[in-house]
Amino acid sequence: MPEGSIYRDSTCPNCGADLHSCINCKFYAPGSHYDCHETIEEPVRDKNRSNFCDFFKPAVIAFGSGTGLAGGSAGDKAQKARDAFNALFS
């Protein structure tokens, strides 16, 4: 993680990915209400993109743990399943 604070427009210096995003938040919980442990008013549609959530706190993830941006696919599988389900009804 880069040194200092993570702002809405912060990006990874290596790959350019948005850092202030749901998948990088310690409250991100696929399967819970709006995929968040916090009580948010409306869902964030794209969990990989930056957002204005005031609850954001960077998740601490061990490299190679199989979760989050560190190389895991559990969040990807859950997102793909949600996308396929939503495609049925859109």
FIBA-68637 format. One record per residue (C-alpha): x, z, y. Coordinates in steps of 0.02 Angstrom, whole numbers, plus 32768, in hexadecimal, padded with zeros to 4 digits. Example, Ala and Ser with C-alpha at 12.3 -4.5 7.8 and 13.67 -1.06 7.14 Angstrom:
(node (8267, 8186, 7F1F))
(node (82AC, 8165, 7FCB))
//
This chain:
(node (8000, 8000, 8000))
(node (8043, 7FD8, 80AD))
(node (807B, 8067, 8119))
(node (8001, 80A9, 819C))
(node (7F45, 809D, 81A9))
(node (7ED8, 8017, 815D))
(node (7E69, 7FC3, 81DE))
(node (7DD9, 7F49, 81C4))
(node (7E4C, 7EB4, 81E0))
(node (7EDF, 7EF7, 8179))
(node (7F20, 7E82, 80F3))
(node (7F9D, 7E8E, 8066))
(node (8047, 7E53, 80A3))
(node (806A, 7E03, 7FF9))
(node (7FC9, 7DA7, 7FCC))
(node (7F5F, 7DAD, 806B))
(node (7ECB, 7E06, 8017))
(node (7E5B, 7E72, 8084))
(node (7E87, 7F2A, 8072))
(node (7DED, 7F7A, 80C4))
(node (7D7A, 7F43, 8037))
(node (7D0B, 7F97, 7FB7))
(node (7D7D, 7F75, 7F24))
(node (7E0A, 7FD2, 7F7C))
(node (7D9F, 8069, 7FA8))
(node (7DA2, 810E, 7F4A))
(node (7CE3, 8112, 7F52))
(node (7CCE, 8068, 7EFC))
(node (7C6D, 8084, 7E5B))
(node (7C27, 7FEA, 7E04))
(node (7B7D, 800F, 7DBA))
(node (7B4E, 8099, 7E34))
(node (7AD2, 807F, 7EC3))
(node (7B1B, 7FEF, 7F2C))
(node (7BBB, 8009, 7EC6))
(node (7BEC, 809C, 7F33))
(node (7BF5, 8159, 7F1A))
(node (7BCA, 8170, 7FD3))
(node (7B19, 8161, 8016))
(node (7B20, 80BB, 8071))
(node (7A8A, 806D, 80C9))
(node (7A9E, 7FBA, 808C))
(node (7B07, 7F64, 8007))
(node (7BAA, 7F0B, 802B))
(node (7B95, 7E60, 7FDA))
(node (7C4C, 7E2C, 7FC6))
(node (7CAF, 7EBF, 7F83))
(node (7D55, 7E61, 7F95))
(node (7D46, 7E3D, 804F))
(node (7D63, 7EB1, 80E2))
(node (7CCB, 7F0F, 8125))
(node (7C98, 7F8E, 81A9))
(node (7C74, 8020, 8134))
(node (7C98, 80C7, 8187))
(node (7CAD, 811E, 80DF))
(node (7D46, 80B6, 80AC))
(node (7DD8, 8119, 8066))
(node (7E66, 80BF, 800B))
(node (7E61, 80D5, 7F50))
(node (7EFF, 8116, 7EFE))
(node (7F1D, 80A6, 7E68))
(node (7FB3, 80AA, 7DF4))
(node (7FFF, 7FFF, 7DDE))
(node (7FC5, 7FB0, 7D3C))
(node (7F3D, 8032, 7D20))
(node (7EBC, 7FAB, 7CFC))
(node (7E4F, 7FD0, 7D93))
(node (7E3F, 7F8C, 7E43))
(node (7EBA, 7F0F, 7E8B))
(node (7F47, 7F50, 7E1F))
(node (7F1B, 7ECF, 7D9C))
(node (7E7D, 7F0E, 7D4B))
(node (7DE8, 7EA8, 7D18))
(node (7D61, 7F2D, 7D05))
(node (7D26, 7F14, 7DB7))
(node (7D30, 7E56, 7DA3))
(node (7CC5, 7E5B, 7D06))
(node (7C43, 7EC9, 7D5B))
(node (7C3F, 7E57, 7DF4))
(node (7C2E, 7DBB, 7D89))
(node (7B9E, 7E0A, 7D29))
(node (7B47, 7E3A, 7DCC))
(node (7B61, 7D8B, 7E12))
(node (7B19, 7D3B, 7D75))
(node (7A83, 7DB0, 7D7B))
(node (7A64, 7D8F, 7E34))
(node (7A72, 7CD3, 7E17))
(node (79DD, 7CDE, 7DA2))
(node (796E, 7D1D, 7E2E))
(node (79AD, 7CC1, 7EC7))
//
